[in-house]
Amino acid sequence: MPPVTALDPRVASVIDWFAREARDLPWRRDDCSAWGVLVSEVMLQQTPVARVEPVWREWMARWPTPADLARASQADAVRAWGRLGYPRRAKRLWECAVTLVERHGGDVPRTEDALLALPGIGAYTAAAIRAFAYGERDVVLDTNVRRVIGRAWRSQPLPPAHLTRSERSHAESLVPADAVASVAWNAGAMELGALVCTARSPRCADCVIASDCAWLAAGSPGLEAAPRRTQAWHGTDRQVRGRIMALLRASHAPLNITGQASLEDIEPGQLDSCLASLVSDGLVTVADEERGLYSL
């Protein structure tokens, strides 16, 4: 990624704002390990900070290193995941810990290729680990950062559903050449998007770059017409899967899921298909097929 030659004033303003307003989160502290940063990034995927922080603290107290988690079972990891949602992330974290022990001596690597080779680590998470764990100059593009850049520089109400080549190239051009400044920009833009430049109710009056925001200057167009990304919850397969997982997390003995009174309101066909999908995903194990017993 070629370094930029000059610092955009809006980038500098976001860095200064972040230095004053950054939330005191445990994975941002100097004593947080690269493993702690990795765990936080996986937990924060599609999950708000308020829900993640207590689980992260419990997780790190129990498994402060990849080797500690690798010595546990996948079921232990899924059970400790609690109600964070998307429990496949817990499975991937456990697999990641095992891989770190087997291939990297229990350390989190710092190169992009090595990070991308880990289970459950994609381009965003690899960049975030390089930036926030190792202070490397990289481009960290989550939804919040994309929204800030899209509005302030490109007058877009919301970023496109999929990251485009031109969008990434533009984001790369904004990253400061200095590694320390680049980390502050990545974290600051993310924080600004999470707290101020929010998706549906942006607090433009409180925004440090409001006076230079292209979208605000244009009259904040398009937000009312943008499709709302809402998803029904009650009765969905995701909800049913969550209810099954909650029962299995609470039990330390195999259960007959189809015989649970608390699941009687679920159609048998949906219950069977959700149970089968959990088995297929490797989150649930058939403990006794003849008796219909399942466990984590």
C-alpha positions as CSV (number, residue, x, y, z in Angstrom):
1,M,0.0,0.0,0.0
2,P,1.7,3.2,-1.1
3,P,2.0,5.9,1.6
4,V,0.2,9.2,1.2
5,T,2.3,12.3,0.8
6,A,0.1,14.7,2.8
7,L,-2.3,14.3,5.7
8,D,-5.9,15.2,4.8
9,P,-7.2,17.8,7.3
10,R,-10.3,15.7,8.0
11,V,-8.0,12.8,8.8
12,A,-6.0,14.9,11.2
13,S,-9.2,16.2,12.9
14,V,-10.5,12.6,13.4
15,I,-7.1,11.7,15.0
16,D,-7.2,14.6,17.3
17,W,-10.9,13.9,18.3
18,F,-10.1,10.3,19.0
19,A,-7.2,11.3,21.3
20,R,-9.8,13.2,23.4
21,E,-12.9,11.1,23.1
22,A,-11.8,7.4,22.7
23,R,-13.7,5.0,24.9
24,D,-11.5,3.2,27.5
25,L,-11.9,-0.4,26.2
26,P,-9.8,-3.2,27.6
27,W,-8.6,-4.4,24.2
28,R,-7.3,-0.9,23.5
29,R,-5.0,-0.8,26.5
30,D,-1.2,-1.1,26.1
31,D,-1.1,-4.3,28.2
32,C,-3.6,-6.1,26.0
33,S,-2.0,-9.0,24.1
34,A,-2.3,-9.7,20.4
35,W,-4.5,-12.6,21.4
36,G,-6.8,-10.3,23.3
37,V,-7.1,-8.0,20.3
38,L,-7.9,-11.0,18.0
39,V,-10.6,-12.3,20.4
40,S,-12.1,-8.8,20.7
41,E,-12.3,-8.4,16.9
42,V,-14.0,-11.8,16.4
43,M,-16.5,-11.1,19.2
44,L,-17.3,-7.6,17.9
45,Q,-18.4,-8.9,14.5
46,Q,-22.1,-7.9,14.3
47,T,-22.2,-7.5,18.1
48,P,-22.2,-4.2,20.1
49,V,-19.4,-3.3,22.5
50,A,-21.7,-3.3,25.5
51,R,-22.5,-7.0,25.0
52,V,-19.0,-8.0,24.1
53,E,-17.0,-6.4,26.9
54,P,-18.1,-8.6,29.9
55,V,-17.8,-11.8,27.8
56,W,-14.4,-10.7,26.6
57,R,-13.2,-10.1,30.2
58,E,-14.5,-13.5,31.3
59,W,-13.0,-15.2,28.3
60,M,-9.5,-13.6,28.7
61,A,-9.5,-14.4,32.4
62,R,-10.2,-18.0,31.7
63,W,-8.1,-18.3,28.5
64,P,-5.4,-15.6,28.5
65,T,-3.4,-17.3,25.8
66,P,-4.2,-19.4,22.7
67,A,-2.6,-22.4,24.4
68,D,-5.0,-22.0,27.3
69,L,-8.0,-22.2,24.9
70,A,-6.5,-24.9,22.8
71,R,-6.3,-27.1,25.9
72,A,-10.0,-26.7,26.4
73,S,-12.7,-28.3,24.3
74,Q,-14.8,-26.8,21.6
75,A,-17.8,-27.3,23.7
76,D,-16.2,-25.3,26.5
77,A,-15.6,-22.4,24.1
78,V,-19.2,-22.5,22.7
79,R,-20.6,-22.7,26.2
80,A,-18.5,-19.7,27.4
81,W,-19.7,-17.7,24.3
82,G,-23.1,-17.4,26.0
83,R,-25.6,-15.4,24.2
84,L,-23.3,-13.3,22.0
85,G,-24.9,-14.8,18.9
86,Y,-23.4,-16.4,15.8
87,P,-21.8,-19.2,17.9
88,R,-19.8,-20.4,14.9
89,R,-17.5,-17.6,15.9
90,A,-16.7,-19.4,19.1
91,K,-16.0,-22.6,17.2
92,R,-13.7,-20.6,14.9
93,L,-11.9,-19.0,17.8
94,W,-11.2,-22.4,19.3
95,E,-10.0,-23.7,16.0
96,C,-7.8,-20.6,15.6
97,A,-6.3,-21.2,19.1
98,V,-5.4,-24.8,18.1
99,T,-3.9,-23.6,14.9
100,L,-1.8,-20.9,16.6
101,V,-0.4,-23.5,18.9
102,E,0.3,-26.1,16.2
103,R,1.8,-23.7,13.6
104,H,2.9,-20.6,15.4
105,G,4.1,-21.7,18.8
106,G,1.0,-20.2,20.5
107,D,1.8,-16.7,19.2
108,V,-0.5,-14.5,17.0
109,P,1.4,-13.8,13.7
110,R,1.7,-10.3,12.4
111,T,1.9,-10.8,8.6
112,E,-1.2,-10.6,6.5
113,D,-0.7,-14.0,4.8
114,A,-0.2,-15.8,8.1
115,L,-3.2,-14.2,9.6
116,L,-5.5,-14.9,6.7
117,A,-4.5,-18.6,6.9
118,L,-6.0,-18.8,10.4
119,P,-9.6,-20.2,10.8
120,G,-12.2,-17.5,10.8
121,I,-9.8,-14.6,10.0
122,G,-10.7,-12.5,7.0
123,A,-9.3,-9.4,5.4
124,Y,-10.8,-7.0,7.9
125,T,-9.8,-8.9,11.0
126,A,-6.3,-9.5,9.7
127,A,-5.9,-5.7,9.1
128,A,-7.3,-4.9,12.5
129,I,-4.9,-7.3,14.3
130,R,-1.9,-5.8,12.4
131,A,-3.0,-2.3,13.2
132,F,-4.3,-2.6,16.8
133,A,-2.1,-5.4,18.1
134,Y,1.1,-4.6,16.3
135,G,0.9,-1.0,15.4
136,E,1.4,-1.7,11.7
137,R,0.3,0.6,8.9
138,D,-2.8,-0.9,7.3
139,V,-6.2,0.0,6.1
140,V,-9.0,-1.2,8.5
141,L,-12.3,-1.0,6.7
142,D,-15.4,-2.0,8.8
143,T,-18.9,-0.6,8.2
144,N,-18.3,2.3,10.5
145,V,-15.1,3.5,8.7
146,R,-16.7,3.0,5.3
147,R,-19.7,5.1,6.4
148,V,-17.5,8.0,7.7
149,I,-15.4,8.0,4.5
150,G,-18.4,7.6,2.2
151,R,-20.2,10.6,3.8
152,A,-17.4,13.0,4.5
153,W,-15.5,12.4,1.2
154,R,-17.9,10.9,-1.3
155,S,-21.3,12.3,-0.2
156,Q,-22.8,8.8,0.2
157,P,-25.6,8.3,2.8
158,L,-24.5,4.7,3.4
159,P,-21.7,2.6,1.9
160,P,-22.5,0.1,-0.8
161,A,-23.4,-3.4,0.3
162,H,-20.1,-4.7,-1.0
163,L,-16.7,-3.1,-0.8
164,T,-15.7,-1.9,-4.3
165,R,-12.2,-1.6,-5.7
166,S,-12.5,2.2,-6.0
167,E,-13.8,2.5,-2.4
168,R,-10.8,0.5,-1.1
169,S,-8.3,2.5,-3.2
170,H,-9.7,5.8,-1.9
171,A,-9.6,4.5,1.7
172,E,-6.0,3.4,1.3
173,S,-5.1,6.9,0.0
174,L,-6.3,8.4,3.3
175,V,-4.2,6.3,5.6
176,P,-1.4,8.4,7.1
177,A,2.2,7.4,6.1
178,D,3.2,7.4,9.8
179,A,2.4,4.0,11.4
180,V,1.3,5.6,14.8
181,A,-1.0,8.1,13.0
182,S,-2.4,5.4,10.8
183,V,-3.5,3.3,13.8
184,A,-5.1,6.4,15.4
185,W,-6.9,7.2,12.1
186,N,-8.2,3.6,11.7
187,A,-9.4,3.5,15.3
188,G,-10.7,7.1,15.3
189,A,-12.7,6.7,12.1
190,M,-14.2,3.5,13.5
191,E,-15.1,5.3,16.8
192,L,-16.6,8.3,15.0
193,G,-18.8,6.0,12.9
194,A,-19.9,4.0,16.0
195,L,-20.7,6.9,18.2
196,V,-21.4,10.0,16.0
197,C,-21.7,9.2,12.3
198,T,-24.2,6.4,12.9
199,A,-26.2,4.7,10.2
200,R,-29.7,6.0,10.8
201,S,-29.5,8.9,13.3
202,P,-26.1,10.7,12.7
203,R,-25.2,13.3,15.3
204,C,-23.9,15.8,12.7
205,A,-23.9,18.7,15.2
206,D,-21.3,16.8,17.3
207,C,-19.1,15.7,14.4
208,V,-15.6,17.0,14.4
209,I,-15.5,17.0,10.5
210,A,-19.1,18.3,10.0
211,S,-17.8,21.6,8.4
212,D,-15.9,19.6,5.8
213,C,-18.4,16.8,5.2
214,A,-19.5,16.5,1.6
215,W,-22.7,14.7,2.5
216,L,-23.7,17.3,5.1
217,A,-22.9,20.1,2.7
218,A,-25.1,18.5,0.1
219,G,-28.1,18.5,2.5
220,S,-27.7,15.0,3.8
221,P,-29.5,13.4,0.9
222,G,-30.7,9.9,0.4
223,L,-30.8,8.5,3.9
224,E,-34.6,8.4,4.1
225,A,-34.7,6.5,0.8
226,A,-32.0,4.0,1.7
227,P,-33.2,0.5,2.3
228,R,-33.4,-0.5,6.0
229,R,-31.5,-3.6,6.7
230,T,-33.9,-5.1,9.2
231,Q,-34.4,-8.8,9.8
232,A,-37.3,-10.5,11.5
233,W,-36.2,-12.4,14.6
234,H,-39.1,-14.3,16.3
235,G,-39.7,-17.6,14.7
236,T,-36.7,-17.5,12.4
237,D,-34.3,-20.4,12.0
238,R,-31.6,-18.2,13.7
239,Q,-33.8,-17.8,16.8
240,V,-34.7,-21.5,16.9
241,R,-31.0,-22.4,16.6
242,G,-30.3,-20.0,19.5
243,R,-32.9,-21.6,21.7
244,I,-31.4,-25.1,21.0
245,M,-27.9,-23.8,21.8
246,A,-29.1,-22.2,25.0
247,L,-30.5,-25.5,26.2
248,L,-27.3,-27.4,25.4
249,R,-25.1,-24.7,27.0
250,A,-27.1,-25.0,30.2
251,S,-26.8,-28.8,30.3
252,H,-23.7,-30.8,31.0
253,A,-25.3,-34.1,29.9
254,P,-26.7,-35.0,26.5
255,L,-30.3,-33.9,25.9
256,N,-33.2,-35.2,23.8
257,I,-33.9,-31.9,22.1
258,T,-37.2,-33.0,20.4
259,G,-38.6,-33.9,23.8
260,Q,-38.0,-30.5,25.5
261,A,-41.2,-28.9,26.7
262,S,-39.7,-25.4,26.2
263,L,-39.4,-26.1,22.5
264,E,-43.0,-27.4,22.0
265,D,-44.1,-24.2,20.2
266,I,-41.6,-24.9,17.3
267,E,-42.9,-26.8,14.3
268,P,-41.3,-30.3,14.3
269,G,-40.0,-29.8,10.8
270,Q,-38.3,-26.5,11.6
271,L,-36.8,-28.0,14.9
272,D,-35.4,-31.0,13.0
273,S,-33.9,-28.9,10.3
274,C,-32.3,-26.4,12.7
275,L,-30.9,-29.2,14.8
276,A,-29.5,-30.8,11.6
277,S,-27.9,-27.5,10.6
278,L,-26.2,-27.2,14.0
279,V,-24.8,-30.7,13.6
280,S,-23.7,-29.9,10.1
281,D,-22.0,-26.7,11.3
282,G,-20.0,-28.7,13.9
283,L,-21.6,-26.9,16.8
284,V,-23.7,-29.8,18.1
285,T,-22.8,-33.5,18.4
286,V,-25.0,-36.5,18.1
287,A,-24.4,-38.2,21.5
288,D,-26.8,-41.1,21.0
289,E,-28.6,-41.3,17.7
290,E,-30.9,-44.1,18.7
291,R,-32.1,-42.2,21.8
292,G,-32.0,-38.8,20.0
293,L,-29.5,-37.3,22.4
294,Y,-27.4,-34.3,21.5
295,S,-24.6,-32.3,23.2
296,L,-22.2,-29.5,22.4
